[in-house]
Amino acid sequence: MSQRRLAGGYKWAFLVGVALLVFLVDQGSKYLVLRNLIWGEPWNPITSLRRLVSLTLVTNTGAAFGLLPDQGTLLALVAIIVVIAILLYEGHIPTEKPWLRIALGMQLGGAAGNLVDRLHYGHVIDFIDFKVWPIFNLADSAIVVGVSILAFYFWRSGKEA
């Protein structure tokens, strides 16, 4: 097997591995929340943090952080397009740019996690409540961090050019 083909398989496995890790952590956290929390009632075992953050089980028919409410079908289609686009683009990422793979893997895993919710429940399960921000989940966080990494990369690339 050629060295180039082996490197290509590694790159693919790295992106998929990051995506799978994000997906499993997201779905595992949602499983635990669904089994242990009561809908709409905040829970926090650390009383001193109760005013800042808690876990509150809610549903979200919109995008991350409650944007575009009641657009589940549209958002499911967007998620499918994003997943396909990331998988198609992966082959164009240079080997020496692992942060791009991490960013895209986070977005892929997050999009897949929320897509599974939409297809299974008809809405997304959210539970992280910082009180001053809309309630969100780990998939939302992975998507935002992945997009932020990409934005930083492209910003830095523009400055170097």
PLY file of the C-alpha trace (Angstrom):
ply
format ascii 1.0
element vertex 161
property float x
property float y
property float z
element edge 160
property int vertex1
property int vertex2
end_header
0.00 0.00 0.00
1.40 3.38 -0.93
2.42 5.91 1.71
0.07 8.51 0.17
-2.95 6.19 0.39
-2.09 5.31 3.98
-1.85 9.01 4.91
-5.23 9.64 3.20
-6.85 6.88 5.27
-5.36 8.31 8.46
-6.67 11.79 7.65
-10.14 10.39 7.03
-10.03 8.32 10.21
-8.92 11.35 12.25
-11.84 13.51 11.09
-14.34 10.68 11.55
-12.83 9.84 14.96
-13.31 13.41 16.20
-16.86 13.44 14.80
-17.67 10.09 16.40
-16.30 11.20 19.77
-18.40 14.40 19.68
-21.48 12.44 18.56
-21.13 9.81 21.29
-20.50 12.33 24.08
-23.45 14.43 22.89
-25.86 11.50 22.60
-24.61 9.98 25.88
-25.16 13.25 27.73
-28.66 13.57 26.28
-29.44 9.98 27.28
-28.38 10.68 30.87
-30.31 13.93 31.00
-33.48 12.31 29.62
-33.25 9.50 32.17
-32.45 11.65 35.20
-33.92 15.13 34.86
-37.49 16.39 35.00
-38.61 18.54 32.06
-38.14 22.24 32.74
-36.86 21.89 36.32
-33.30 23.13 36.92
-30.88 20.83 38.71
-27.51 21.71 40.18
-25.79 19.72 42.93
-23.47 22.65 43.69
-25.69 25.19 45.45
-23.21 28.06 45.14
-23.32 27.78 41.32
-27.11 27.56 41.06
-27.47 31.24 40.12
-24.88 30.91 37.34
-25.42 27.51 35.75
-27.66 24.49 36.03
-28.94 21.59 34.00
-32.47 22.21 32.74
-34.07 19.73 30.33
-35.92 21.51 27.51
-36.74 20.91 23.86
-35.63 23.11 21.00
-37.41 23.12 17.64
-34.92 25.64 16.25
-31.20 25.90 15.61
-28.40 26.35 18.14
-29.34 28.55 21.10
-33.02 28.69 20.03
-32.51 30.50 16.73
-35.09 29.81 13.96
-37.78 28.17 16.13
-40.15 25.62 14.56
-37.92 25.11 11.51
-37.04 21.47 12.23
-37.49 20.16 8.68
-35.40 22.96 7.19
-32.72 22.50 9.85
-32.64 18.73 9.30
-32.05 19.33 5.58
-29.33 21.87 6.36
-27.67 19.35 8.71
-27.72 16.67 6.00
-26.16 19.12 3.52
-23.49 20.13 6.07
-22.62 16.49 6.79
-22.28 15.71 3.06
-20.28 18.90 2.39
-17.83 18.15 5.22
-17.33 14.57 4.03
-16.73 15.76 0.44
-14.38 18.58 1.50
-12.30 16.39 3.83
-10.12 15.10 0.99
-9.00 18.64 0.15
-7.57 19.44 3.57
-3.75 19.42 3.57
-2.15 16.81 5.85
-0.30 19.50 7.79
-3.58 21.17 8.87
-4.90 18.90 11.66
-6.82 21.80 13.27
-9.03 21.98 10.19
-9.85 18.29 10.59
-10.60 18.81 14.28
-12.85 21.80 13.48
-14.72 19.94 10.74
-14.95 16.80 12.89
-16.52 18.83 15.70
-19.03 20.33 13.29
-19.78 16.95 11.73
-20.31 15.26 15.11
-22.44 18.14 16.41
-24.58 18.30 13.27
-25.07 14.52 13.36
-25.99 14.59 17.06
-28.67 17.24 16.61
-29.89 15.61 13.39
-30.47 12.31 15.22
-32.51 14.22 17.83
-34.63 15.88 15.13
-35.27 12.60 13.34
-35.95 10.62 16.53
-37.83 13.15 18.70
-38.90 15.87 16.26
-36.84 18.40 18.26
-33.40 18.77 19.84
-32.72 18.01 23.50
-31.06 20.97 25.28
-29.96 21.12 28.91
-26.96 23.40 29.62
-28.38 26.53 31.23
-26.08 29.50 31.94
-29.10 31.66 32.87
-27.98 34.63 30.70
-27.89 32.59 27.48
-30.41 30.31 25.76
-30.22 26.69 26.93
-28.04 24.52 24.65
-26.36 21.11 24.40
-22.91 19.65 23.73
-23.56 19.31 19.99
-24.30 23.04 19.79
-21.07 23.73 21.67
-19.03 21.51 19.34
-20.49 23.24 16.28
-19.73 26.72 17.67
-16.18 25.77 18.71
-15.57 24.10 15.32
-16.80 27.17 13.43
-14.66 29.40 15.69
-11.54 27.33 14.95
-12.27 27.59 11.21
-12.87 31.34 11.42
-9.60 31.81 13.33
-7.72 29.67 10.80
-9.06 31.64 7.83
-8.46 34.95 9.62
-4.83 33.94 10.31
-4.41 32.70 6.73
-5.61 36.06 5.42
-3.13 37.94 7.62
-0.21 35.77 6.46
-1.02 36.14 2.75
0 1
1 2
2 3
3 4
4 5
5 6
6 7
7 8
8 9
9 10
10 11
11 12
12 13
13 14
14 15
15 16
16 17
17 18
18 19
19 20
20 21
21 22
22 23
23 24
24 25
25 26
26 27
27 28
28 29
29 30
30 31
31 32
32 33
33 34
34 35
35 36
36 37
37 38
38 39
39 40
40 41
41 42
42 43
43 44
44 45
45 46
46 47
47 48
48 49
49 50
50 51
51 52
52 53
53 54
54 55
55 56
56 57
57 58
58 59
59 60
60 61
61 62
62 63
63 64
64 65
65 66
66 67
67 68
68 69
69 70
70 71
71 72
72 73
73 74
74 75
75 76
76 77
77 78
78 79
79 80
80 81
81 82
82 83
83 84
84 85
85 86
86 87
87 88
88 89
89 90
90 91
91 92
92 93
93 94
94 95
95 96
96 97
97 98
98 99
99 100
100 101
101 102
102 103
103 104
104 105
105 106
106 107
107 108
108 109
109 110
110 111
111 112
112 113
113 114
114 115
115 116
116 117
117 118
118 119
119 120
120 121
121 122
122 123
123 124
124 125
125 126
126 127
127 128
128 129
129 130
130 131
131 132
132 133
133 134
134 135
135 136
136 137
137 138
138 139
139 140
140 141
141 142
142 143
143 144
144 145
145 146
146 147
147 148
148 149
149 150
150 151
151 152
152 153
153 154
154 155
155 156
156 157
157 158
158 159
159 160
